[in-house]
Each structure stands twice: as structure tokens, then as C-alpha cells.
Amino acid sequence: MPNRIQAFFAIPPAIRAEFWKDSMQKNRSSLWIISIMIFGMELFNIARVLFFSTSRLGTLNNRIYFSLYCALLLGAAISLFLQHRLRNAPMRAQLGIQFGSVAFFFLWHILLNLYDLRRNPTAESYVFISALVGLAMFIQMPAACSAAFYTLGYLLFMGLASRYLEMGAIINLTIVAVVATAISITRSHHTVIELLQRREIHRINEHLLQLLQKDPLTGLLNKKAFQDCGESVLGKLSSMEAVVFFMIDVDDFKLVNDQYGHPCGDSVLVEMGRRIQAFFPDARYIGRIGGDEFAVILPAIGDSASMQRIGAQFAKEPHVISWEGKEFHLQCSMGGAWIGRPGVSYQQVYREIDSALYEAKQGGKGRCCMREISGEN
């Protein structure tokens, strides 16, 4: 039971920052509404004292009420000013202003109701009750803070006002205080649940998105995802940089499939995908875009001839892959494109690397042919 109670009040570390951000945003709106309401009510009360009271400020009682109304009006104005002025400040500062405003509003209502009771012991405690319930409904804070805040407010009010209250009123106020605290704690707990659910939904969506983008066999990008990434890279390319696209085809892969079956072929493709990743550790994106075709996007290191030599090194390297005691000595054919200017479409690049790959395969195994797309073309 103690663990359950602790879990009910706790905010998991994973969503703690999100909870405070959510509280800050909600409280900002709530405090604006509360402040506007205060402006309307207190301006009316000030006008009532100044213009609709026969004694106006001639009595001590009216002067005290007038001072209280002005204090609340000034507090609301300062709260709005600071919230606006510090709207881009660190979250800790903004929360400090918000909770400071809430504490001031709560304390003001306690003092006003206390003065009402001191003047007239038969007066009701509606001012304190409205502040207690209203803040519990409008203001969001962690459950533990809620319990401490409203308990301390209740104890302060009861400590100062109990001498003016009958037992029935004390019991009713206690019940209201418990209910208000429960409302605030429950609201906090529901926010925690909502944030956890939102986080889980986001995780599931991210996982589904990855599944949609990945080739199920190799775990690399699938053809559509690779194209999207390629279009993004080309769209952001500036005249001061260059990128290289490689298309890689496994030579004689069909013979492996025909002789040993698709399970063997799948194993070869998975291993080839790993070797491409190992050989091009700085690649931005690697994908499987066809049966035995892979593609790579990487930043250009040097000119077109330099990148052609890097591609040729991988293409002619004998890849020894084992499967159920059998060894396969495979090489690759590669077509590449060195892109050194913006404004090139993915379709144009794809045509170039496909043409270069065809040229490499026609010239024999283990070759890499290169195209260059630059400002001089």
C-alpha cells in the first residue's frame, strides 16, 4: 500500500520535464483568466466603495476594504506583467512567478475572509472556499505540492479564524479543503497518466514509422525511404559542398539463389548490408533499393576521381561469406554520381548511377564507374 501511495503522488523522471512544461502552459492560461476576473471584480468593488457608498473612504472599514481591493488589483497587474516580460525566460523562473502569484491570491482571500469574520463572526467563509476550490480546479502542480499547499492554507485559515467559527462550519470547511486537495491531486495524477500515454503513443508511432522506412530483411532503409532521404539531401545541398550517391549490385547473386535457395540468398544479403555499413561508416544513408541492389549517400571526400577510387576498392574486394558450411566469394559492381551543385533532382541522380552501374557490369565484375554532376555540366 505505501508503494502504491508513493507511486500515485510521484512524477516519473522520464516525463518530469514534460509535466512541468505542461503545468506552465496550463497555468499561464489559467492565471490570465483569473487576473482578468480579478480586474473586473475589483474595479467594481473599488467603484462601489468610491461612488456607491455613502461614507466612501470616510470610515476605517471602507479604507481597509479599499486597500485590500487595490492590493489584489495591483498583484494581478504585477503577475500579468511579469508573466509577459518573462515569457521567454527559463521554465524555472516562469514557474516561480506563477506559483508566487497563486500563493499571493490564496493568501489575499484568506486575509479578506478573516477580516470579514473579525468584523462579523456570523459571516460565512465563502471567500476562502471559492479561492480554495477555484485554485484547485484552475492551477496544476505536482500532487505532493498540492497536498502541502492546500493543507498549509487550510491550517493557516483555521488557525486564525477558528475562534470565529462554529463546529459545524469547521467541519464543512475541513470537508471542502479535503475535496479541493483531492481535486488538485487527482488532476496532477491524470496529467501524469496522459503524458505517459502520449509518450507511449509517440514511441509506438516512431516504431511504426521505422518499420515503414526499413527493409524487413536487412534493417536498412527501403527504396521509398531512401528516395525520401536522397531528395532531402539534394534539396539542402549548397554550392559549397558535394555529396556522392553509390548504387551497389552483388555480382552473380542470382546463381547463389538458384543453386542454394532463398534462405541462403537472404543470409548473403544481410551480411552484404553489414559490410556496406562497415565500409562506409560516414554514410548519411544506406538502403536496399532492389533485390540485390543497395544504395549509399555520403559526403564527398575529395573530387569525383577520389570517390571513384573508394568505390572501386569496395567493388573489387572479395567478400567471403559463409552459410551452413559453404563459402561464397562475391564481388560487387558499383555505379556512382558525384554531385557538386544544388538544384539536381533525385530522378536525375538515379538515372546517372543506374547508367554508371550498367557500364560497370558490362565491363566485368568488381568495377566502379562514376558520373559527375557539377556546375560545369
Secondary structure, DSSP 8 states (H G I E B T S, - for coil): -HHHHHHHH---GGGHHHHHHHHHHHHHHHHHHHHHHHHHHHHHHHHHHHHS-SSGGGSHHHHHHHHHHHHHHHHHHHHHHHHHHTTTS-HHHHHHHHHHHHHHHHHHHHHHHHHHHHH-TT---HHHHHHHHHHHHH----HHHHHHHHHHHHHHHHHHHGGG--HHHHHHHHHHHHHHHHHHHHHHHHHHHHHHHHHHHHHHHHHHHHHHHB-TTTSSB-HHHHHHHHHHHHHH--TT--EEEEEEEETTHHHHHHHH-HHHHHHHHHHHHHHHHHH-TT-SEEEE-SSSEEEEEEE--S-HHHHHHHHHHHHHS-EEEEETTEEEEE-EEEEEEEE-SS---HHHHHHHHHHHHHHHHHT-SS-EEEEEE-TT-
